[in-house]
Amino acid sequence: MATYRVVLRQSEEGYSVSCVGLPGCWSQGATEEEALENIRAAIREYLEAAEELARDSDSRVIEVA
């Protein structure tokens, strides 16, 4: 599993959190723990969507280290 850096900010509604390496990937939560749990889910969904968009008849998804 990859590790991603996130920016966590306290707001009037709780906490907002965004993933530095994934533009547009953000979430929020009432507590810090909830915000971090939500960003984990958002990162998984972001990566799944990016992989689906990258697939077509002329390309493949390959993992490299």
Secondary structure, 3 states (H helix, E strand, C coil): CCCCCEEEEEECCEEEEEECCCCCCEEEECCHHHHHHHHHHHHHHHHHHHHHHHCCCCCCCCCCC
